[in-house]
Amino acid sequence: MGKIVWLLGVIAAVWCVLDIFKRPWDLVKKIIVAVLVLAFSWVGFIVYYLIKEKL
């Protein structure tokens, strides 16, 4: 069960990173947000989707 949750977290993080690089932000902001999402997996995924329109 743990591997399934981990795999879903990885998929969600990659999906977020792809969404981040589609946005019209400057490159530095994209890289910082992408690293944070990948570093914090589920928490980064949730926080990103809660604040993505405010960035």
C-alpha distance matrix in Angstrom:
0.0 3.8 5.5 5.3 6.5 8.7 10.0 10.9 12.6 14.5 15.6 16.7 18.6 20.3 21.3 22.8 24.7 26.1 27.2 28.7 30.9 32.2 33.7 37.3 36.8 38.4 36.7 36.3 34.5 32.2 31.3 30.9 28.6 26.5 26.2 25.2 22.5 21.0 21.4 19.7 17.0 15.8 18.9 21.1 19.9 20.6 23.9 25.0 24.8 26.5 29.4 29.7 32.9 34.5 34.3
3.8 0.0 3.8 5.4 5.2 6.1 8.5 9.9 10.6 12.4 14.3 15.3 16.5 18.5 19.9 21.1 22.6 24.5 25.7 26.8 28.9 30.6 32.0 35.5 34.7 36.1 34.2 33.6 31.9 29.7 28.6 28.0 25.9 23.9 23.1 22.1 19.8 18.1 18.1 16.6 14.1 13.4 16.3 18.5 17.8 18.8 21.8 23.0 23.2 25.0 27.5 27.9 31.3 32.6 32.2
5.5 3.8 0.0 3.8 5.5 5.0 6.0 8.5 9.7 10.4 12.2 14.0 15.1 16.4 18.1 19.8 21.0 22.5 24.2 25.5 27.2 28.9 30.6 34.1 33.5 34.8 32.7 32.4 31.0 28.4 27.2 27.1 25.2 22.7 22.1 21.7 19.1 17.0 17.6 16.7 13.8 13.8 17.2 18.7 17.7 19.4 22.3 22.9 23.3 25.5 27.8 27.7 31.1 32.7 32.0
5.3 5.4 3.8 0.0 3.8 5.4 5.1 6.1 8.5 9.9 10.5 12.2 14.1 15.4 16.4 18.3 20.0 21.2 22.5 24.2 26.1 27.3 29.0 32.7 32.4 34.1 32.2 32.2 30.5 27.9 27.1 27.1 24.8 22.4 22.4 21.9 18.9 17.3 18.4 17.1 13.8 13.0 16.6 18.1 16.4 17.9 21.2 21.6 21.4 23.7 26.3 26.1 29.3 31.2 30.7
6.5 5.2 5.5 3.8 0.0 3.8 5.5 5.1 6.2 8.7 9.9 10.4 12.2 14.3 15.2 16.4 18.4 20.1 21.0 22.3 24.6 26.0 27.3 30.9 30.3 32.0 30.4 30.1 28.2 25.8 25.2 24.7 22.2 20.2 20.2 19.1 16.2 15.1 15.9 14.0 10.9 9.6 13.1 14.9 13.4 14.5 17.8 18.6 18.5 20.5 23.2 23.3 26.6 28.2 27.9
8.7 6.1 5.0 5.4 3.8 0.0 3.8 5.5 5.0 6.3 8.7 9.8 10.5 12.4 14.2 15.3 16.6 18.5 19.9 20.9 22.9 24.7 26.2 29.6 28.8 30.1 28.2 27.8 26.2 23.8 22.7 22.4 20.3 18.0 17.5 16.9 14.3 12.4 13.1 12.0 8.9 9.1 12.5 13.8 12.9 14.8 17.6 18.1 18.7 20.9 23.0 23.0 26.5 27.9 27.1
10.0 8.5 6.0 5.1 5.5 3.8 0.0 3.8 5.3 5.1 6.2 8.6 9.9 10.7 12.3 14.2 15.4 16.7 18.4 19.9 21.5 23.0 24.9 28.5 28.1 29.5 27.5 27.6 26.1 23.3 22.5 22.8 20.6 17.9 18.0 17.9 14.9 12.9 14.6 14.0 10.5 10.8 14.6 15.1 13.5 15.8 18.7 18.5 18.8 21.5 23.6 22.9 26.3 28.1 27.2
10.9 9.9 8.5 6.1 5.1 5.5 3.8 0.0 3.8 5.4 5.1 6.1 8.5 9.9 10.4 12.2 14.3 15.4 16.4 18.2 20.2 21.3 23.0 26.7 26.5 28.3 26.7 26.9 25.0 22.2 22.0 22.1 19.4 17.1 17.8 17.3 13.8 12.8 14.8 13.5 9.7 9.0 12.8 13.4 11.1 13.0 16.2 16.1 15.7 18.5 20.8 20.2 23.4 25.5 25.0
12.6 10.6 9.7 8.5 6.2 5.0 5.3 3.8 0.0 3.8 5.4 5.1 6.1 8.6 9.8 10.5 12.3 14.3 15.2 16.3 18.6 20.2 21.4 24.9 24.3 25.9 24.2 24.1 22.1 19.6 19.1 18.9 16.3 14.2 14.5 13.7 10.4 9.4 11.1 9.7 5.9 5.7 9.4 9.9 8.3 10.5 13.4 13.4 13.8 16.4 18.4 18.1 21.6 23.2 22.4
14.5 12.4 10.4 9.9 8.7 6.3 5.1 5.4 3.8 0.0 3.8 5.4 5.1 6.2 8.5 9.8 10.6 12.4 14.2 15.2 16.8 18.7 20.4 23.9 23.2 24.5 22.5 22.5 21.1 18.2 17.4 17.7 15.6 12.8 13.0 13.2 10.2 8.1 10.5 10.4 6.8 8.4 11.8 11.2 9.8 12.9 15.2 14.5 15.3 18.3 19.8 18.8 22.3 24.0 22.7
15.6 14.3 12.2 10.5 9.9 8.7 6.2 5.1 5.4 3.8 0.0 3.8 5.5 5.2 6.1 8.6 10.0 10.7 12.3 14.2 15.7 16.9 18.9 22.6 22.6 24.2 22.5 23.1 21.5 18.3 18.1 19.0 16.4 13.6 14.8 15.2 11.7 10.4 13.4 13.1 9.4 10.1 13.5 12.6 10.2 13.1 15.8 14.5 14.5 17.9 19.5 18.1 21.3 23.5 22.4
16.7 15.3 14.0 12.2 10.4 9.8 8.6 6.1 5.1 5.4 3.8 0.0 3.8 5.5 5.0 6.2 8.7 10.0 10.5 12.2 14.5 15.6 17.0 20.6 20.5 22.5 21.2 21.6 19.5 16.6 16.9 17.2 14.2 12.0 13.7 13.2 9.5 9.5 12.4 11.3 7.8 7.6 10.6 9.7 6.7 9.5 12.2 11.0 10.8 14.1 15.8 14.6 17.9 20.0 19.3
18.6 16.5 15.1 14.1 12.2 10.5 9.9 8.5 6.1 5.1 5.5 3.8 0.0 3.8 5.4 5.1 6.3 8.7 9.8 10.4 12.6 14.5 15.7 19.1 18.4 19.9 18.3 18.4 16.5 13.7 13.5 13.8 11.1 8.6 9.9 9.8 6.2 5.8 9.1 8.8 5.8 7.3 9.7 7.8 6.0 9.7 11.4 9.8 11.0 14.2 15.1 13.9 17.4 19.1 17.7
20.3 18.5 16.4 15.4 14.3 12.4 10.7 9.9 8.6 6.2 5.2 5.5 3.8 0.0 3.8 5.4 5.1 6.2 8.6 9.7 10.8 12.7 14.7 18.1 17.9 19.3 17.3 18.1 16.8 13.4 13.2 14.5 12.2 9.0 10.8 11.9 8.8 7.6 11.3 12.0 9.3 11.1 13.5 11.2 9.4 13.0 14.6 12.3 13.2 16.7 17.3 15.3 18.6 20.6 18.9
21.3 19.9 18.1 16.4 15.2 14.2 12.3 10.4 9.8 8.5 6.1 5.0 5.4 3.8 0.0 3.8 5.5 5.2 6.3 8.7 10.2 10.9 13.0 16.7 17.0 19.1 17.8 19.0 17.1 13.8 14.6 15.8 13.0 10.4 13.1 13.7 10.2 10.3 14.0 13.9 11.1 11.8 14.0 11.8 9.1 12.1 13.9 11.3 11.2 14.9 15.8 13.5 16.4 18.9 17.7
22.8 21.1 19.8 18.3 16.4 15.3 14.2 12.2 10.5 9.8 8.6 6.2 5.1 5.4 3.8 0.0 3.8 5.4 5.0 6.0 8.7 9.9 10.9 14.5 14.3 16.4 15.4 16.2 13.9 10.9 12.0 12.8 9.6 7.7 10.7 10.7 7.4 8.8 12.2 11.9 9.8 10.5 11.8 9.1 6.7 9.7 10.7 7.8 8.3 12.0 12.3 10.1 13.3 15.4 14.1
24.7 22.6 21.0 20.0 18.4 16.6 15.4 14.3 12.3 10.6 10.0 8.7 6.3 5.1 5.5 3.8 0.0 3.8 5.3 4.9 6.3 8.8 10.2 13.4 12.9 14.3 12.6 13.5 12.0 8.5 9.1 10.6 8.2 5.4 8.5 9.9 7.4 7.8 11.4 12.4 10.8 12.7 13.8 10.5 9.3 12.7 13.0 9.9 11.4 14.7 14.3 11.8 15.0 16.7 14.5
26.1 24.5 22.5 21.2 20.1 18.5 16.7 15.4 14.3 12.4 10.7 10.0 8.7 6.2 5.2 5.4 3.8 0.0 3.8 5.4 5.4 6.5 9.2 12.5 13.1 14.8 13.3 15.2 13.9 10.2 11.4 13.6 11.4 8.8 12.1 13.6 11.1 11.4 15.1 16.0 14.1 15.5 17.0 13.9 12.0 15.1 15.7 12.4 12.9 16.5 16.2 13.1 15.6 18.0 16.0
27.2 25.7 24.2 22.5 21.0 19.9 18.4 16.4 15.2 14.2 12.3 10.5 9.8 8.6 6.3 5.0 5.3 3.8 0.0 3.8 5.5 5.2 6.7 10.5 11.3 13.9 13.4 15.2 13.1 9.9 12.1 13.7 10.9 9.5 13.2 13.9 11.3 12.8 16.2 16.4 14.7 15.4 16.3 13.3 11.1 13.5 13.9 10.2 10.2 13.7 13.2 9.9 12.0 14.7 13.1
28.7 26.8 25.5 24.2 22.3 20.9 19.9 18.2 16.3 15.2 14.2 12.2 10.4 9.7 8.7 6.0 4.9 5.4 3.8 0.0 3.8 5.5 5.5 8.7 8.4 10.6 10.1 11.5 9.3 6.1 8.7 10.2 7.6 6.8 10.6 11.4 9.7 11.6 14.6 15.2 14.3 15.5 15.7 12.2 11.1 13.6 12.9 9.2 10.4 13.4 12.0 8.7 11.2 13.0 10.7
30.9 28.9 27.2 26.1 24.6 22.9 21.5 20.2 18.6 16.8 15.7 14.5 12.6 10.8 10.2 8.7 6.3 5.4 5.5 3.8 0.0 3.8 5.5 7.9 8.1 9.6 8.4 10.9 9.9 6.3 8.5 11.2 9.8 8.3 11.8 13.6 12.4 13.4 16.5 17.8 16.9 18.6 19.1 15.5 14.5 17.2 16.7 13.0 14.2 17.1 15.6 12.2 14.1 15.9 13.2
32.2 30.6 28.9 27.3 26.0 24.7 23.0 21.3 20.2 18.7 16.9 15.6 14.5 12.7 10.9 9.9 8.8 6.5 5.2 5.5 3.8 0.0 3.8 6.7 8.6 11.0 10.9 13.8 12.4 9.3 12.1 14.5 12.7 11.7 15.4 16.7 15.0 16.4 19.6 20.4 19.2 20.3 20.9 17.5 15.9 18.1 17.8 14.0 14.3 17.2 15.9 12.2 13.3 15.7 13.6
33.7 32.0 30.6 29.0 27.3 26.2 24.9 23.0 21.4 20.4 18.9 17.0 15.7 14.7 13.0 10.9 10.2 9.2 6.7 5.5 5.5 3.8 0.0 3.8 5.6 8.8 9.9 12.4 10.3 8.2 11.8 13.5 11.5 11.7 15.4 16.1 15.0 17.0 19.9 20.4 19.7 20.5 20.4 17.0 15.8 17.5 16.5 12.7 13.1 15.5 13.5 9.8 10.3 12.4 10.2
37.3 35.5 34.1 32.7 30.9 29.6 28.5 26.7 24.9 23.9 22.6 20.6 19.1 18.1 16.7 14.5 13.4 12.5 10.5 8.7 7.9 6.7 3.8 0.0 3.8 6.8 8.9 11.6 10.1 9.1 12.6 14.4 13.2 14.0 17.3 18.2 17.7 19.7 22.3 23.0 22.8 23.8 23.3 19.8 19.0 20.6 19.1 15.5 16.2 18.0 15.4 12.0 11.7 13.1 10.7
36.8 34.7 33.5 32.4 30.3 28.8 28.1 26.5 24.3 23.2 22.6 20.5 18.4 17.9 17.0 14.3 12.9 13.1 11.3 8.4 8.1 8.6 5.6 3.8 0.0 3.8 6.4 8.3 6.5 6.4 10.0 11.2 10.5 11.9 14.9 15.6 15.8 18.0 20.1 20.9 21.3 22.5 21.6 18.0 17.9 19.5 17.5 14.1 15.6 17.1 14.1 11.1 11.5 11.8 8.6
38.4 36.1 34.8 34.1 32.0 30.1 29.5 28.3 25.9 24.5 24.2 22.5 19.9 19.3 19.1 16.4 14.3 14.8 13.9 10.6 9.6 11.0 8.8 6.8 3.8 0.0 3.8 5.6 5.6 6.4 8.9 10.4 11.1 12.4 14.6 15.9 16.8 18.5 20.3 21.7 22.4 24.2 23.2 19.5 20.0 21.8 19.6 16.5 18.5 19.9 16.8 14.2 14.9 14.6 11.1
36.7 34.2 32.7 32.2 30.4 28.2 27.5 26.7 24.2 22.5 22.5 21.2 18.3 17.3 17.8 15.4 12.6 13.3 13.4 10.1 8.4 10.9 9.9 8.9 6.4 3.8 0.0 3.8 5.5 5.0 6.2 8.7 10.0 10.4 12.2 14.3 15.3 16.4 18.1 20.1 20.8 23.0 22.4 18.6 19.2 21.6 19.7 16.6 19.0 20.8 18.1 15.5 16.9 16.9 13.2
36.3 33.6 32.4 32.2 30.1 27.8 27.6 26.9 24.1 22.5 23.1 21.6 18.4 18.1 19.0 16.2 13.5 15.2 15.2 11.5 10.9 13.8 12.4 11.6 8.3 5.6 3.8 0.0 3.8 5.4 5.2 6.2 8.6 9.9 10.7 12.4 14.3 15.5 16.5 18.5 19.8 22.2 21.1 17.4 18.8 21.0 18.7 16.1 19.0 20.4 17.4 15.5 17.3 16.6 12.7
34.5 31.9 31.0 30.5 28.2 26.2 26.1 25.0 22.1 21.1 21.5 19.5 16.5 16.8 17.1 13.9 12.0 13.9 13.1 9.3 9.9 12.4 10.3 10.1 6.5 5.6 5.5 3.8 0.0 3.8 5.5 5.2 6.1 8.4 10.0 10.7 12.2 14.2 15.3 16.6 17.9 19.8 18.4 14.8 16.0 17.8 15.3 12.7 15.5 16.7 13.7 11.8 13.7 12.8 9.0
32.2 29.7 28.4 27.9 25.8 23.8 23.3 22.2 19.6 18.2 18.3 16.6 13.7 13.4 13.8 10.9 8.5 10.2 9.9 6.1 6.3 9.3 8.2 9.1 6.4 6.4 5.0 5.4 3.8 0.0 3.8 5.6 5.4 6.0 8.6 10.0 10.5 12.1 14.1 15.6 16.1 18.1 17.5 13.7 14.2 16.6 14.8 11.7 14.3 16.3 13.8 11.3 13.6 13.8 10.3
31.3 28.6 27.2 27.1 25.2 22.7 22.5 22.0 19.1 17.4 18.1 16.9 13.5 13.2 14.6 12.0 9.1 11.4 12.1 8.7 8.5 12.1 11.8 12.6 10.0 8.9 6.2 5.2 5.5 3.8 0.0 3.8 5.5 5.1 6.1 8.6 9.9 10.5 12.0 14.3 15.2 17.8 17.3 13.6 14.8 17.6 15.9 13.3 16.3 18.3 16.1 14.2 16.9 16.8 13.3
30.9 28.0 27.1 27.1 24.7 22.4 22.8 22.1 18.9 17.7 19.0 17.2 13.8 14.5 15.8 12.8 10.6 13.6 13.7 10.2 11.2 14.5 13.5 14.4 11.2 10.4 8.7 6.2 5.2 5.6 3.8 0.0 3.8 5.5 5.3 6.3 8.7 10.1 10.5 12.4 14.1 16.5 15.3 11.7 13.7 16.0 13.8 11.8 15.3 16.7 14.4 13.2 16.1 15.3 11.9
28.6 25.9 25.2 24.8 22.2 20.3 20.6 19.4 16.3 15.6 16.4 14.2 11.1 12.2 13.0 9.6 8.2 11.4 10.9 7.6 9.8 12.7 11.5 13.2 10.5 11.1 10.0 8.6 6.1 5.4 5.5 3.8 0.0 3.8 5.5 5.1 6.1 8.6 9.8 10.7 11.8 13.7 12.5 8.8 10.3 12.5 10.4 8.1 11.5 13.1 11.1 9.9 13.0 12.8 9.8
26.5 23.9 22.7 22.4 20.2 18.0 17.9 17.1 14.2 12.8 13.6 12.0 8.6 9.0 10.4 7.7 5.4 8.8 9.5 6.8 8.3 11.7 11.7 14.0 11.9 12.4 10.4 9.9 8.4 6.0 5.1 5.5 3.8 0.0 3.8 5.4 5.2 6.2 8.5 10.1 10.4 12.9 12.7 9.0 9.9 13.0 12.0 9.4 12.4 14.8 13.6 11.8 15.2 15.7 12.9
26.2 23.1 22.1 22.4 20.2 17.5 18.0 17.8 14.5 13.0 14.8 13.7 9.9 10.8 13.1 10.7 8.5 12.1 13.2 10.6 11.8 15.4 15.4 17.3 14.9 14.6 12.2 10.7 10.0 8.6 6.1 5.3 5.5 3.8 0.0 3.8 5.5 5.2 5.9 8.6 9.8 13.0 12.6 9.3 11.3 14.3 13.1 11.6 14.9 16.9 15.7 14.7 18.2 18.2 15.3
25.2 22.1 21.7 21.9 19.1 16.9 17.9 17.3 13.7 13.2 15.2 13.2 9.8 11.9 13.7 10.7 9.9 13.6 13.9 11.4 13.6 16.7 16.1 18.2 15.6 15.9 14.3 12.4 10.7 10.0 8.6 6.3 5.1 5.4 3.8 0.0 3.8 5.5 5.0 6.1 8.3 10.8 9.5 6.3 9.2 11.6 10.0 9.2 12.8 14.2 13.2 13.0 16.6 16.2 13.9
22.5 19.8 19.1 18.9 16.2 14.3 14.9 13.8 10.4 10.2 11.7 9.5 6.2 8.8 10.2 7.4 7.4 11.1 11.3 9.7 12.4 15.0 15.0 17.7 15.8 16.8 15.3 14.3 12.2 10.5 9.9 8.7 6.1 5.2 5.5 3.8 0.0 3.8 5.5 5.4 5.7 8.0 7.7 4.2 5.8 8.9 8.4 7.2 10.3 12.4 12.2 11.6 15.4 15.9 14.0
21.0 18.1 17.0 17.3 15.1 12.4 12.9 12.8 9.4 8.1 10.4 9.5 5.8 7.6 10.3 8.8 7.8 11.4 12.8 11.6 13.4 16.4 17.0 19.7 18.0 18.5 16.4 15.5 14.2 12.1 10.5 10.1 8.6 6.2 5.2 5.5 3.8 0.0 3.8 5.6 5.2 8.8 9.6 7.0 8.2 11.7 11.9 10.8 13.5 15.9 16.0 15.2 18.9 19.6 17.4
21.4 18.1 17.6 18.4 15.9 13.1 14.6 14.8 11.1 10.5 13.4 12.4 9.1 11.3 14.0 12.2 11.4 15.1 16.2 14.6 16.5 19.6 19.9 22.3 20.1 20.3 18.1 16.5 15.3 14.1 12.0 10.5 9.8 8.5 5.9 5.0 5.5 3.8 0.0 3.8 5.8 9.3 9.2 7.4 10.0 12.7 12.4 12.3 15.4 17.1 17.0 17.0 20.7 20.7 18.7
19.7 16.6 16.7 17.1 14.0 12.0 14.0 13.5 9.7 10.4 13.1 11.3 8.8 12.0 13.9 11.9 12.4 16.0 16.4 15.2 17.8 20.4 20.4 23.0 20.9 21.7 20.1 18.5 16.6 15.6 14.3 12.4 10.7 10.1 8.6 6.1 5.4 5.6 3.8 0.0 3.8 6.2 5.5 4.8 7.7 9.7 9.7 10.6 13.3 14.6 15.1 15.7 19.5 19.5 18.0
17.0 14.1 13.8 13.8 10.9 8.9 10.5 9.7 5.9 6.8 9.4 7.8 5.8 9.3 11.1 9.8 10.8 14.1 14.7 14.3 16.9 19.2 19.7 22.8 21.3 22.4 20.8 19.8 17.9 16.1 15.2 14.1 11.8 10.4 9.8 8.3 5.7 5.2 5.8 3.8 0.0 3.8 5.7 5.2 6.0 8.7 10.0 10.4 12.3 14.3 15.5 15.6 19.3 20.1 18.9
15.8 13.4 13.8 13.0 9.6 9.1 10.8 9.0 5.7 8.4 10.1 7.6 7.3 11.1 11.8 10.5 12.7 15.5 15.4 15.5 18.6 20.3 20.5 23.8 22.5 24.2 23.0 22.2 19.8 18.1 17.8 16.5 13.7 12.9 13.0 10.8 8.0 8.8 9.3 6.2 3.8 0.0 3.8 5.4 5.0 6.2 8.6 9.8 10.8 12.4 14.4 15.0 18.5 19.4 19.0
18.9 16.3 17.2 16.6 13.1 12.5 14.6 12.8 9.4 11.8 13.5 10.6 9.7 13.5 14.0 11.8 13.8 17.0 16.3 15.7 19.1 20.9 20.4 23.3 21.6 23.2 22.4 21.1 18.4 17.5 17.3 15.3 12.5 12.7 12.6 9.5 7.7 9.6 9.2 5.5 5.7 3.8 0.0 3.8 5.4 5.2 6.1 8.4 10.1 10.7 12.3 13.7 17.1 17.3 17.0
21.1 18.5 18.7 18.1 14.9 13.8 15.1 13.4 9.9 11.2 12.6 9.7 7.8 11.2 11.8 9.1 10.5 13.9 13.3 12.2 15.5 17.5 17.0 19.8 18.0 19.5 18.6 17.4 14.8 13.7 13.6 11.7 8.8 9.0 9.3 6.3 4.2 7.0 7.4 4.8 5.2 5.4 3.8 0.0 3.8 5.5 5.2 5.9 8.6 9.9 10.5 11.2 14.9 15.1 14.2
19.9 17.8 17.7 16.4 13.4 12.9 13.5 11.1 8.3 9.8 10.2 6.7 6.0 9.4 9.1 6.7 9.3 12.0 11.1 11.1 14.5 15.9 15.8 19.0 17.9 20.0 19.2 18.8 16.0 14.2 14.8 13.7 10.3 9.9 11.3 9.2 5.8 8.2 10.0 7.7 6.0 5.0 5.4 3.8 0.0 3.8 5.6 5.2 6.4 8.7 10.2 10.2 13.8 15.0 14.5
20.6 18.8 19.4 17.9 14.5 14.8 15.8 13.0 10.5 12.9 13.1 9.5 9.7 13.0 12.1 9.7 12.7 15.1 13.5 13.6 17.2 18.1 17.5 20.6 19.5 21.8 21.6 21.0 17.8 16.6 17.6 16.0 12.5 13.0 14.3 11.6 8.9 11.7 12.7 9.7 8.7 6.2 5.2 5.5 3.8 0.0 3.8 5.5 5.3 6.3 8.8 10.0 13.1 14.0 14.4
23.9 21.8 22.3 21.2 17.8 17.6 18.7 16.2 13.4 15.2 15.8 12.2 11.4 14.6 13.9 10.7 13.0 15.7 13.9 12.9 16.7 17.8 16.5 19.1 17.5 19.6 19.7 18.7 15.3 14.8 15.9 13.8 10.4 12.0 13.1 10.0 8.4 11.9 12.4 9.7 10.0 8.6 6.1 5.2 5.6 3.8 0.0 3.8 5.5 5.1 6.2 8.2 11.3 11.4 11.6
25.0 23.0 22.9 21.6 18.6 18.1 18.5 16.1 13.4 14.5 14.5 11.0 9.8 12.3 11.3 7.8 9.9 12.4 10.2 9.2 13.0 14.0 12.7 15.5 14.1 16.5 16.6 16.1 12.7 11.7 13.3 11.8 8.1 9.4 11.6 9.2 7.2 10.8 12.3 10.6 10.4 9.8 8.4 5.9 5.2 5.5 3.8 0.0 3.8 5.4 5.4 5.4 9.0 9.8 9.3
24.8 23.2 23.3 21.4 18.5 18.7 18.8 15.7 13.8 15.3 14.5 10.8 11.0 13.2 11.2 8.3 11.4 12.9 10.2 10.4 14.2 14.3 13.1 16.2 15.6 18.5 19.0 19.0 15.5 14.3 16.3 15.3 11.5 12.4 14.9 12.8 10.3 13.5 15.4 13.3 12.3 10.8 10.1 8.6 6.4 5.3 5.5 3.8 0.0 3.8 5.6 5.4 8.2 10.0 10.7
26.5 25.0 25.5 23.7 20.5 20.9 21.5 18.5 16.4 18.3 17.9 14.1 14.2 16.7 14.9 12.0 14.7 16.5 13.7 13.4 17.1 17.2 15.5 18.0 17.1 19.9 20.8 20.4 16.7 16.3 18.3 16.7 13.1 14.8 16.9 14.2 12.4 15.9 17.1 14.6 14.3 12.4 10.7 9.9 8.7 6.3 5.1 5.4 3.8 0.0 3.8 6.1 7.9 8.7 10.4
29.4 27.5 27.8 26.3 23.2 23.0 23.6 20.8 18.4 19.8 19.5 15.8 15.1 17.3 15.8 12.3 14.3 16.2 13.2 12.0 15.6 15.9 13.5 15.4 14.1 16.8 18.1 17.4 13.7 13.8 16.1 14.4 11.1 13.6 15.7 13.2 12.2 16.0 17.0 15.1 15.5 14.4 12.3 10.5 10.2 8.8 6.2 5.4 5.6 3.8 0.0 3.8 5.6 5.3 6.7
29.7 27.9 27.7 26.1 23.3 23.0 22.9 20.2 18.1 18.8 18.1 14.6 13.9 15.3 13.5 10.1 11.8 13.1 9.9 8.7 12.2 12.2 9.8 12.0 11.1 14.2 15.5 15.5 11.8 11.3 14.2 13.2 9.9 11.8 14.7 13.0 11.6 15.2 17.0 15.7 15.6 15.0 13.7 11.2 10.2 10.0 8.2 5.4 5.4 6.1 3.8 0.0 3.8 5.5 5.6
32.9 31.3 31.1 29.3 26.6 26.5 26.3 23.4 21.6 22.3 21.3 17.9 17.4 18.6 16.4 13.3 15.0 15.6 12.0 11.2 14.1 13.3 10.3 11.7 11.5 14.9 16.9 17.3 13.7 13.6 16.9 16.1 13.0 15.2 18.2 16.6 15.4 18.9 20.7 19.5 19.3 18.5 17.1 14.9 13.8 13.1 11.3 9.0 8.2 7.9 5.6 3.8 0.0 3.8 5.7
34.5 32.6 32.7 31.2 28.2 27.9 28.1 25.5 23.2 24.0 23.5 20.0 19.1 20.6 18.9 15.4 16.7 18.0 14.7 13.0 15.9 15.7 12.4 13.1 11.8 14.6 16.9 16.6 12.8 13.8 16.8 15.3 12.8 15.7 18.2 16.2 15.9 19.6 20.7 19.5 20.1 19.4 17.3 15.1 15.0 14.0 11.4 9.8 10.0 8.7 5.3 5.5 3.8 0.0 3.8
34.3 32.2 32.0 30.7 27.9 27.1 27.2 25.0 22.4 22.7 22.4 19.3 17.7 18.9 17.7 14.1 14.5 16.0 13.1 10.7 13.2 13.6 10.2 10.7 8.6 11.1 13.2 12.7 9.0 10.3 13.3 11.9 9.8 12.9 15.3 13.9 14.0 17.4 18.7 18.0 18.9 19.0 17.0 14.2 14.5 14.4 11.6 9.3 10.7 10.4 6.7 5.6 5.7 3.8 0.0
